[in-house]
Amino acid sequence: MRVTNYGGFMRATVAVIGGGYGGIAVAKALDEVTDVVLVEPKEAFHHAVASLRATVRTDWIPQIFIPYDRLLKRGRVIRDQAVAVEPSAITLLSGEEIEAGYIVLATGSRYPFPAKTDATETEIAHERYRRVQKELTAADSILLLGAGPVGLELAGEIKAEWPAKRVTLVDPAPEILPDNSARLRAELLRQLGDLGVRLVLGTRLAAEPPTEPGRFAPFTAGTESGEEISADLWLRCFGVEPVSGYLAGSLSAARLPDGQIRVTETLQVAGHPTVFAIGDVASLDEPKRAANAGKHAEIVTENIKILLAGGGDLATHSHPGFGILVPLGPEGGAGEIPGQKFLGPREASEWKGTDLMVGRFGDLLS
Ligand SMILES: Cc1cc2nc3c(=O)[nH]c(=O)nc-3n(C[C@H](O)[C@H](O)[C@H](O)COP(=O)(O)OP(=O)(O)OC[C@H]3O[C@@H](n4cnc5c(N)ncnc54)[C@H](O)[C@@H]3O)c2cc1C
């Protein structure tokens, strides 16, 4: 087993585990300050925020995978997976061990394809998006299970690309986006109605469809409320799952039953002042968002700088509110940002719908 100390001064080495939205932000921000290693099994950053556009548009597929090779100037991106993380040592799948003075856990969450992908090879990920697009092209009717932000956005993307396809959303909750305002719900429902999307709320399927998700294979499924729904293809639009199975030794105790990692208000892992957790994997009672992962990255960057400089009062996290912006295709959607105005379809399109922040993350990684 090889032991690598990437820094001349071990306590100055920061190991960031996971190169998603939070991980790339903290790694980039600390790169000029200290020795940074970023561990990430994927060949390229997956820009999940735009993945539903790439589900319906071939030209978007290459845009949602952005190589890591220009992220860091001094530090290194190691293409590997952390399999055991203890307070100052990380064991990788390859067998390599990294010692670090500070560790930032930024392993985020899994989500069913096509919202996220677990493919680590970019070409394999491209192929999966091309395949689901081909299957969607063949389908006249599509069933989306889950009417959260992902289901709503995917319905909008499908209708923007193929207006004649029939799209049905099923969700056990009686209303969409319960954490948001009635005004936002009404606006999204209005636009979905105009697009001809059908919502079946307050019930669930009695059993999962008998076919594989994302494959053209006509089926009929019954809801618990007694309705029969026929479709050519279905996709799962629920099931976020924090990724933290690698916690080992004394860090294991910080893993909560739901997989999140218990953090303090300074985003340190409870009981471990040199280990931080950010983004979807951190046990913060707030919406799981890339924007919030970016805010956590700012706090942790500041705190590691303070600790590197010898200590002091650390920055603390506060609830970011329930802001959301749900595009419904490039031209539609709605949103609300805490403390700012309500966003209708024109603003939603300008703020996000047109480029889905591809430019912003392309810049961060270049
Ligand atoms: C379709 C969709 C649209 C969205 N739109 C928005 C939006 O518009 N705005 C917004 O703010 N949020 C949005 N979100 C939510 C956002 O994508 C997540 O909140 C965000 O991905 C969380 O970032 P993260 O850095 O915590 O983790 P992730 O982005 O999940 O990244 C974690 C990384 O860690 C890596 N990793 C996992 N395990 C290991 C390991 N053992 N070792 C090393 N690396 C590992 C993974 O490969 C991955 O690259 C959207 C999500 C989806 C699915």
Ligand as a Chemical Component Dictionary entry (heavy atoms), coordinates in Angstrom:
data_LIG
# 
_chem_comp.id                   LIG 
_chem_comp.type                 NON-POLYMER 
_chem_comp.pdbx_formal_charge   0 
_chem_comp.three_letter_code    LIG 
# 
loop_
_chem_comp_atom.comp_id 
_chem_comp_atom.atom_id 
_chem_comp_atom.alt_atom_id 
_chem_comp_atom.type_symbol 
_chem_comp_atom.charge 
_chem_comp_atom.model_Cartn_x 
_chem_comp_atom.model_Cartn_y 
_chem_comp_atom.model_Cartn_z 
_chem_comp_atom.pdbx_ordinal 
LIG C1  C1  C 0 -31.979 17.640 -12.845 1  
LIG C2  C2  C 0 -31.469 18.480 -11.736 2  
LIG C3  C3  C 0 -31.522 19.850 -11.833 3  
LIG C4  C4  C 0 -31.056 20.642 -10.796 4  
LIG N1  N1  N 0 -31.133 21.989 -10.919 5  
LIG C5  C5  C 0 -30.633 22.774 -9.937  6  
LIG C6  C6  C 0 -30.624 24.173 -10.065 7  
LIG O1  O1  O 0 -31.079 24.712 -11.072 8  
LIG N2  N2  N 0 -30.088 24.915 -9.095  9  
LIG C7  C7  C 0 -29.551 24.349 -7.975  10 
LIG O2  O2  O 0 -29.064 25.087 -7.118  11 
LIG N3  N3  N 0 -29.542 23.005 -7.811  12 
LIG C8  C8  C 0 -30.066 22.210 -8.751  13 
LIG N4  N4  N 0 -30.053 20.850 -8.611  14 
LIG C9  C9  C 0 -29.515 20.235 -7.369  15 
LIG C10 C10 C 0 -28.001 20.045 -7.488  16 
LIG O3  O3  O 0 -27.663 19.315 -8.634  17 
LIG C11 C11 C 0 -27.434 19.348 -6.266  18 
LIG O4  O4  O 0 -27.847 20.031 -5.110  19 
LIG C12 C12 C 0 -25.929 19.331 -6.378  20 
LIG O5  O5  O 0 -25.549 18.372 -7.337  21 
LIG C13 C13 C 0 -25.221 19.070 -5.063  22 
LIG O6  O6  O 0 -23.864 19.311 -5.257  23 
LIG P1  P1  P 0 -22.764 18.527 -4.409  24 
LIG O7  O7  O 0 -21.473 19.199 -4.724  25 
LIG O8  O8  O 0 -23.183 18.413 -2.993  26 
LIG O9  O9  O 0 -22.748 17.040 -4.956  27 
LIG P2  P2  P 0 -22.846 16.368 -6.379  28 
LIG O10 O10 O 0 -23.109 17.354 -7.439  29 
LIG O11 O11 O 0 -23.778 15.214 -6.196  30 
LIG O12 O12 O 0 -21.380 15.828 -6.626  31 
LIG C14 C14 C 0 -20.792 14.846 -5.825  32 
LIG C15 C15 C 0 -19.559 14.317 -6.532  33 
LIG O13 O13 O 0 -18.894 13.423 -5.651  34 
LIG C16 C16 C 0 -18.415 12.325 -6.377  35 
LIG N5  N5  N 0 -18.265 11.203 -5.450  36 
LIG C17 C17 C 0 -19.259 10.436 -4.933  37 
LIG N6  N6  N 0 -18.726 9.490  -4.130  38 
LIG C18 C18 C 0 -17.393 9.678  -4.140  39 
LIG C19 C19 C 0 -16.308 9.013  -3.514  40 
LIG N7  N7  N 0 -16.509 7.962  -2.699  41 
LIG N8  N8  N 0 -15.044 9.457  -3.750  42 
LIG C20 C20 C 0 -14.847 10.535 -4.549  43 
LIG N9  N9  N 0 -15.827 11.189 -5.179  44 
LIG C21 C21 C 0 -17.087 10.770 -4.979  45 
LIG C22 C22 C 0 -19.474 12.110 -7.454  46 
LIG O14 O14 O 0 -18.948 11.400 -8.565  47 
LIG C23 C23 C 0 -19.860 13.543 -7.801  48 
LIG O15 O15 O 0 -19.103 14.052 -8.863  49 
LIG C24 C24 C 0 -30.510 20.036 -9.636  50 
LIG C25 C25 C 0 -30.435 18.641 -9.538  51 
LIG C26 C26 C 0 -30.899 17.866 -10.578 52 
LIG C27 C27 C 0 -30.792 16.369 -10.457 53 
# 
loop_
_chem_comp_bond.comp_id 
_chem_comp_bond.atom_id_1 
_chem_comp_bond.atom_id_2 
_chem_comp_bond.value_order 
_chem_comp_bond.pdbx_ordinal 
LIG C1  C2  SING 1  
LIG C2  C3  SING 2  
LIG C2  C26 DOUB 3  
LIG C3  C4  DOUB 4  
LIG C4  N1  SING 5  
LIG C4  C24 SING 6  
LIG N1  C5  DOUB 7  
LIG C5  C6  SING 8  
LIG C5  C8  SING 9  
LIG C6  O1  DOUB 10 
LIG C6  N2  SING 11 
LIG N2  C7  SING 12 
LIG C7  O2  DOUB 13 
LIG C7  N3  SING 14 
LIG N3  C8  DOUB 15 
LIG C8  N4  SING 16 
LIG N4  C9  SING 17 
LIG N4  C24 SING 18 
LIG C9  C10 SING 19 
LIG C10 O3  SING 20 
LIG C10 C11 SING 21 
LIG C11 O4  SING 22 
LIG C11 C12 SING 23 
LIG C12 O5  SING 24 
LIG C12 C13 SING 25 
LIG C13 O6  SING 26 
LIG O6  P1  SING 27 
LIG P1  O7  DOUB 28 
LIG P1  O8  SING 29 
LIG P1  O9  SING 30 
LIG O9  P2  SING 31 
LIG P2  O10 DOUB 32 
LIG P2  O11 SING 33 
LIG P2  O12 SING 34 
LIG O12 C14 SING 35 
LIG C14 C15 SING 36 
LIG C15 O13 SING 37 
LIG C15 C23 SING 38 
LIG O13 C16 SING 39 
LIG C16 N5  SING 40 
LIG C16 C22 SING 41 
LIG N5  C17 SING 42 
LIG N5  C21 SING 43 
LIG C17 N6  DOUB 44 
LIG N6  C18 SING 45 
LIG C18 C19 SING 46 
LIG C18 C21 DOUB 47 
LIG C19 N7  SING 48 
LIG C19 N8  DOUB 49 
LIG N8  C20 SING 50 
LIG C20 N9  DOUB 51 
LIG N9  C21 SING 52 
LIG C22 O14 SING 53 
LIG C22 C23 SING 54 
LIG C23 O15 SING 55 
LIG C24 C25 DOUB 56 
LIG C25 C26 SING 57 
LIG C26 C27 SING 58 
# 
